[in-house]
Amino acid sequence: MAYVGHTPPGWLGNLSEEQEAKLQQMWNVVLVLLDAASLGAPDQPTEIQSGDTGKPPSTLARTDTLVSANGKSAFTAHLSQILKETGLTTAEIKSIKDILNDTTAEELREGLMSTAKNDNPDGLLLRFLRARKFDVAKSFNMMLRSMLWRMKQVQVEEKVLLNSELQALKETKDKSKPHEAKEAEGFLSQMRMGKCYQHGHDKQGRPLGYVRVKLHKPSAQSTEVINRFILHIIESTRLLLVPPVDTVTIVFDLSGFSLSNMEYAPVKFIIECFQDNYPESLGNMLIHNAPWVFSGIWKVIKGWMDPVIVSKVHFTYSAKDLGKFIDMDKLPKEMGGTEDWTYKYVEPAEGENALMEDTATRDALQAERLKIGEELLQSTSQWIKAGGEKNKDEEKALQKQREEQIERLRANYWKIDPYTRGRNTLDRTNVIQSGGKVDFYPTEESIPPITEMKALDIEHVERTEVKVASA
């Protein structure tokens, strides 16, 4: 099986009544932010919006959303009121107003769909809720900043997903742009050496990422390149998460580590990514074979980490230690296991991103995605309203409707994926397959040639369909 264990409290499928109420409250603030009223979403009862029945209502009135609808800031008087009722301070609300100054509700709707990708949107919101102990105000603030970080600051879609490995390979050969060629070479060299790679899964079905720290040379690449590489790995690893699995295990292999390999900036960037922008994505962090010189470094790094993250860190010093988390036949021989597997980077091939040139199909699929997303927002508003009115039958029916729409969103993502994301080594080695199917241990015979990959139909795959083959 791909997943072993039970669904913990606070995750989809195991929410208490209070946690589900918090999820609805969080959604209600998001609906106001995204101007759901302009899509036909119904008004909400006060207790759903604020969790406090003693406060005056602030409904999803269309008149409050005209500023956003006219293409200006998504920050409205209505949103300000909702945020105040939710518990944000005046200073926090002003900060949100400032960061939303040049962002419309329409852009944020697109941003939410982009951020969610193949994830369940409820699961996405729950990540932020768990990270902030189900404090709706803090969770919303965190999620909004994460979305804007993706959209405005690091521009994940444009600079990470569209900026493919194949594009980097082409840039290395363009002698007319020496700086770009050097940056592209720095990016690809990390892929080729296997400084960080994904392979297999742990005992809980979590995707495994390995970081071979001894291969890092601080002067070998720029800050921009190492950050791009980190985001490239994180975003591709997200695609390996198939419900109910929604966290990863990372093995930091410190075998052969020396102070010459240490660079604090990338470590801090990784920590900030997991804590602020990909919350609740880490299952375990295994620090393997740490030498004594690492003890002082660990004291510094630990100070940057949230206690929850620290609690997921485990120091291992032998294959037996790793065996507590990873089956021996799933652990590569170089790590002390019995799996006869060695990382090898498969170079990009001309034509592997041919579908990205078909902008007409891409635009049609994106329009379909936004339409499904808008339908989901309307259903979500109705679901919240039914919950506030204690109409359990209606609430249950609407939740089923939402689940169907969420599944359509997931299926749509895998249709649009080859038009919006450059292929990577996980695609080339057939780990990520057509329609979002995942095979953690593909055989060489199962890897299709590039010409065949281009012709593969984008098929619908059941939500939980993951093939975990024997090594």
C-alpha positions in Angstrom: 0.0 0.0 0.0 1.1 3.6 -0.6 -0.1 4.7 2.8 0.3 3.0 6.2 -1.4 4.4 9.3 -4.4 6.4 10.3 -5.5 9.9 9.3 -4.4 12.1 12.2 -6.7 14.7 13.7 -7.0 18.0 11.8 -6.5 16.3 8.4 -9.2 15.8 5.8 -11.3 12.8 6.8 -10.6 13.3 10.5 -12.0 16.8 11.5 -13.8 17.5 14.7 -16.9 19.6 14.6 -14.9 22.6 15.9 -12.2 22.1 13.3 -14.7 21.8 10.5 -16.3 25.1 11.7 -12.9 26.7 11.6 -12.4 25.5 8.1 -15.7 27.1 7.1 -14.8 30.3 8.8 -11.5 30.3 7.0 -13.3 29.7 3.7 -15.6 32.5 4.4 -12.8 35.0 4.7 -11.3 33.6 1.5 -14.6 34.0 -0.3 -14.7 37.7 0.6 -11.1 38.1 -0.5 -11.9 36.5 -3.8 -15.0 38.5 -4.3 -17.2 35.4 -4.4 -20.3 37.6 -4.3 -19.7 38.7 -7.9 -19.9 35.1 -8.9 -23.4 34.7 -7.3 -22.3 33.4 -3.8 -25.1 33.8 -1.2 -24.9 35.9 2.0 -23.5 34.3 5.1 -24.8 34.3 8.7 -22.7 36.2 11.1 -21.7 33.3 13.3 -20.0 31.6 10.3 -18.0 34.7 9.4 -16.6 35.6 12.8 -17.4 32.7 15.1 -19.2 35.1 17.4 -23.0 35.4 17.3 -22.9 38.7 19.2 -21.4 40.7 16.3 -23.4 42.5 13.6 -23.6 40.7 10.2 -21.2 41.4 7.4 -22.7 39.6 4.4 -21.3 39.0 1.0 -23.1 41.9 -0.5 -22.3 42.8 -4.1 -22.2 46.5 -3.4 -19.2 46.0 -1.2 -17.2 44.4 -4.0 -17.4 46.9 -6.7 -13.9 48.2 -6.2 -12.5 44.8 -6.7 -14.8 44.0 -9.6 -13.6 47.1 -11.4 -10.1 45.8 -11.5 -8.6 47.6 -8.6 -7.3 46.4 -5.2 -8.9 43.3 -3.7 -8.9 45.0 -0.4 -12.4 46.4 0.3 -14.2 47.8 3.3 -16.1 44.5 3.5 -12.8 42.6 3.7 -11.5 45.0 6.3 -14.6 44.4 8.5 -14.4 40.6 8.1 -10.7 40.6 9.1 -11.5 42.7 12.1 -14.3 40.4 13.2 -11.9 37.4 12.6 -9.4 38.8 15.1 -6.7 40.6 13.2 -5.3 43.8 14.7 -5.5 47.2 13.1 -1.8 47.0 12.2 -2.2 43.6 10.6 -5.2 44.7 8.6 -3.2 47.8 7.4 -0.4 45.5 6.4 -2.8 43.3 4.4 -4.2 46.4 2.7 -0.7 47.5 1.7 0.3 44.1 0.2 -3.0 43.9 -1.7 -2.6 47.4 -3.1 -1.9 46.2 -6.7 -3.7 42.9 -6.7 -7.3 42.3 -7.8 -9.7 39.6 -6.7 -9.6 38.0 -10.1 -5.8 37.7 -9.9 -6.2 36.1 -6.4 -8.8 33.6 -7.8 -6.3 32.6 -10.4 -3.6 32.5 -7.7 -5.6 30.2 -5.5 -6.1 27.7 -8.4 -2.4 28.0 -9.3 -1.3 27.4 -5.7 -3.7 24.5 -5.2 -2.5 22.6 -8.4 -3.4 19.0 -7.8 -4.1 19.5 -4.1 -7.5 19.4 -2.5 -8.3 23.1 -1.8 -9.8 22.1 1.6 -6.5 20.3 2.3 -4.6 23.4 1.3 -6.5 25.6 3.7 -6.1 23.0 6.5 -2.3 23.1 6.0 -2.4 26.7 7.1 -4.9 26.2 9.8 -2.8 23.4 11.4 0.3 25.5 11.1 -1.4 28.2 13.1 -3.3 25.9 15.5 -6.6 26.6 13.9 -6.5 30.3 14.6 -8.4 31.6 11.6 -7.0 35.1 11.6 -3.4 34.0 11.7 -4.0 31.2 9.2 -5.6 33.5 6.7 -2.8 36.0 7.1 -0.2 33.3 6.5 -2.0 31.8 3.5 -2.5 35.2 1.8 1.2 36.1 2.2 2.2 32.7 0.8 0.0 33.1 -2.2 1.4 36.6 -2.9 4.9 35.2 -2.4 4.3 32.6 -5.1 2.6 35.1 -7.4 4.6 38.3 -7.0 7.9 37.6 -5.2 9.4 34.3 -6.5 6.9 33.9 -9.4 6.8 30.1 -9.2 4.8 29.6 -12.4 6.9 31.8 -14.7 10.4 31.3 -13.2 10.3 27.8 -11.9 7.6 25.7 -13.7 7.8 27.3 -17.2 11.5 27.8 -16.9 12.2 24.2 -17.7 15.3 22.0 -17.5 15.3 21.8 -21.3 15.3 25.6 -21.4 18.3 25.7 -19.1 20.1 23.2 -21.4 19.5 25.5 -24.4 20.7 28.5 -22.4 24.0 26.7 -21.6 24.7 26.6 -25.3 23.9 30.2 -26.1 27.3 31.9 -26.0 25.8 35.3 -26.8 24.5 35.5 -23.2 27.3 34.3 -21.0 25.7 35.2 -17.7 22.5 33.3 -18.5 24.6 30.4 -19.8 26.6 30.3 -16.5 23.4 30.4 -14.4 21.8 27.7 -16.4 24.9 25.5 -16.1 24.9 26.1 -12.4 21.3 24.9 -12.2 21.8 21.8 -14.3 25.0 20.8 -12.6 23.1 20.3 -9.4 20.6 18.1 -11.1 23.4 16.1 -12.8 25.4 15.5 -9.6 22.3 14.5 -7.6 22.9 17.1 -4.9 19.2 16.6 -4.1 16.9 14.0 -5.6 13.6 12.2 -5.0 13.4 8.4 -4.9 11.0 6.0 -3.4 8.9 6.3 -0.2 9.2 5.7 3.5 7.2 3.3 5.7 4.3 5.7 5.8 4.1 6.1 2.0 5.7 9.5 2.1 7.9 10.5 -0.9 11.6 10.5 0.0 14.0 13.3 -0.8 17.7 12.8 -0.4 20.2 15.7 0.1 23.9 14.9 -0.3 25.3 17.8 1.5 29.0 17.0 0.7 28.3 17.8 -2.9 27.4 21.4 -2.1 30.1 24.0 -2.9 29.0 27.5 -1.8 30.9 29.3 -4.5 29.7 27.0 -7.3 26.4 28.8 -7.9 24.7 32.1 -7.2 22.0 32.6 -4.6 19.4 32.9 -7.4 20.4 29.6 -8.9 20.4 27.6 -5.6 17.0 29.1 -4.7 15.6 28.2 -8.1 17.0 24.6 -7.6 15.4 24.3 -4.2 12.0 25.5 -5.5 12.3 23.2 -8.5 12.8 20.2 -6.2 10.0 21.3 -3.8 7.4 21.9 -6.6 8.2 18.6 -8.4 8.0 16.7 -5.1 4.5 18.2 -4.5 3.4 16.2 -7.6 4.3 13.0 -5.8 1.8 13.6 -3.0 -1.3 11.6 -3.7 -4.0 11.5 -1.0 -4.1 10.5 1.8 -0.3 11.1 1.8 0.4 14.8 2.0 3.8 15.1 3.6 7.4 14.2 2.6 10.4 12.7 4.4 13.8 14.4 3.7 17.1 12.7 4.4 20.0 15.1 4.8 23.0 12.8 4.3 26.0 14.4 6.0 28.4 11.6 5.2 31.7 13.2 4.2 30.5 16.7 5.3 33.0 19.4 6.2 32.7 23.1 7.0 33.6 23.8 3.4 30.2 22.5 2.4 28.3 24.7 4.9 26.3 27.6 3.6 23.6 29.1 5.9 21.6 31.1 3.3 20.2 28.1 1.4 19.4 26.3 4.7 17.5 29.3 5.9 15.6 29.5 2.6 14.6 25.9 2.9 13.4 26.4 6.4 11.4 29.5 5.4 9.9 27.6 2.5 8.6 24.8 4.7 7.5 27.0 7.6 5.9 29.9 5.7 5.0 28.8 2.2 4.7 25.0 2.2 3.4 24.5 5.7 2.6 21.1 7.1 4.4 19.4 4.2 7.2 17.9 6.2 6.6 14.5 7.7 10.1 13.7 8.9 13.6 15.2 8.5 16.4 12.6 9.0 19.8 14.1 9.6 22.2 11.2 8.8 25.8 10.7 9.8 26.2 14.2 11.3 29.9 14.7 12.3 30.8 16.4 15.6 31.5 19.7 13.8 27.8 19.9 12.9 26.7 20.3 16.5 27.5 24.0 16.6 25.8 24.5 13.2 22.7 22.7 14.5 22.4 25.1 17.4 22.2 28.0 14.9 19.8 26.2 12.5 17.6 25.0 15.3 17.0 28.6 16.4 15.4 29.4 13.1 13.0 26.5 13.2 9.5 26.3 14.6 9.3 23.9 17.5 6.9 21.8 15.4 9.5 21.4 12.7 12.2 20.6 15.3 10.0 17.8 16.6 10.1 16.2 13.2 13.9 16.1 13.1 15.6 12.8 13.9 19.4 12.1 13.9 20.4 8.8 12.4 23.9 7.2 12.4 23.4 3.8 10.8 21.3 1.8 8.3 19.5 0.4 11.3 18.5 3.9 12.4 17.2 4.7 9.0 15.4 1.4 9.0 13.0 2.7 11.6 11.7 5.0 8.9 12.5 3.3 5.6 12.3 -0.3 4.7 15.8 -1.8 3.9 14.7 -2.9 0.4 13.6 0.6 -0.3 16.8 2.2 0.9 19.6 2.5 -1.7 22.8 0.6 -1.0 24.9 3.8 -0.7 22.7 4.6 2.3 23.2 1.1 3.8 20.1 -0.5 2.4 19.6 -3.4 0.0 18.1 -1.6 -2.9 20.3 -1.8 -6.0 19.6 1.7 -7.3 21.8 4.6 -8.0 20.8 8.1 -8.9 21.3 9.0 -12.6 20.1 12.2 -14.1 18.3 11.8 -17.4 19.1 14.7 -19.7 16.3 16.8 -21.2 15.3 15.8 -24.8 14.3 18.1 -27.6 10.5 18.0 -28.0 9.6 16.9 -24.5 7.9 20.2 -23.9 6.2 20.4 -27.3 2.7 20.8 -25.7 3.8 24.0 -24.0 3.7 25.6 -27.4 0.0 24.8 -27.9 -1.2 28.0 -26.2 -4.8 27.6 -27.6 -5.3 24.3 -25.7 -3.6 25.7 -22.7 -5.9 28.7 -22.6 -9.0 26.5 -23.0 -8.0 24.3 -20.1 -7.1 27.2 -17.9 -10.5 28.7 -18.7 -12.1 25.4 -17.8 -10.1 25.4 -14.5 -11.3 28.9 -13.5 -14.9 27.9 -14.3 -14.7 24.8 -12.1 -13.0 27.0 -9.4 -15.8 29.5 -9.5 -18.4 26.8 -9.3 -16.5 25.5 -6.2 -16.5 28.9 -4.6 -20.3 29.2 -5.1 -20.9 25.7 -3.7 -18.6 26.5 -0.8 -20.5 29.6 0.1 -23.8 27.6 0.0 -22.2 24.8 2.1 -21.1 27.4 4.7 -24.6 28.9 4.7 -26.2 25.5 5.3 -23.8 24.9 8.1 -24.6 28.2 9.8 -28.4 27.4 9.5 -27.8 23.9 11.0 -29.3 22.3 7.9 -27.3 19.1 8.1 -29.0 17.4 5.1 -28.3 20.4 2.8 -24.8 20.7 4.2 -24.1 17.1 3.5 -25.4 17.3 -0.1 -23.4 20.4 -0.8 -20.3 18.8 0.6 -20.7 15.9 -1.8 -21.2 18.4 -4.6 -18.0 20.2 -3.5 -16.1 16.9 -3.5 -17.1 16.2 -7.1 -16.0 19.7 -8.1 -12.7 19.3 -6.3 -12.1 16.0 -8.1 -12.8 17.8 -11.4 -10.2 20.4 -10.5 -7.7 17.7 -9.8 -8.4 15.9 -13.1 -8.2 19.3 -14.8 -4.8 20.0 -13.3 -3.3 16.8 -14.8 -4.8 17.8 -18.2 -3.2 21.2 -18.1 0.1 20.1 -16.5 2.0 19.3 -19.8 1.0 22.6 -21.2 2.2 24.7 -18.2 5.1 22.7 -16.6 8.4 21.7 -18.2 9.2 18.0 -18.0 11.8 17.0 -15.4 13.7 13.8 -14.5 10.7 12.4 -12.6 8.7 12.6 -15.9 11.6 11.1 -18.0 12.1 8.2 -15.6 8.3 7.5 -15.6 7.9 8.2 -11.8 5.3 10.8 -12.7 3.0 9.4 -15.4 0.1 10.4 -17.5 -2.8 11.8 -15.6 -0.9 12.1 -12.3 -0.3 8.4 -11.7 2.8 7.9 -9.6 5.1 4.9 -9.7 7.8 5.3 -7.1 9.8 2.3 -8.4 9.5 2.2 -12.2 11.5 -0.3 -14.3 13.6 0.8 -17.2 11.3 -1.1 -19.5 8.4 1.0 -18.4 10.1 4.3 -19.4 8.6 5.5 -22.8 10.7 7.3 -25.4 10.2 11.0 -25.7 8.1 10.6 -28.9 5.8 8.3 -27.1 5.6 10.6 -24.1 4.4 13.4 -26.3 1.6 11.3 -27.7 0.3 10.0 -24.4 -3.3 10.8 -23.7 -4.0 12.8 -20.6 -6.2 10.4 -18.8 -8.4 10.6 -15.7 -6.9 8.8 -12.7 -8.7 8.0 -9.5 -7.8 10.2 -6.6 -6.0 7.4 -4.7 -4.4 5.6 -7.6 -0.7 5.2 -6.8 1.3 2.3 -7.9 4.0 1.3 -5.5 6.0 -1.4 -7.1 8.7 -3.6 -5.6 12.3 -2.3 -6.1 
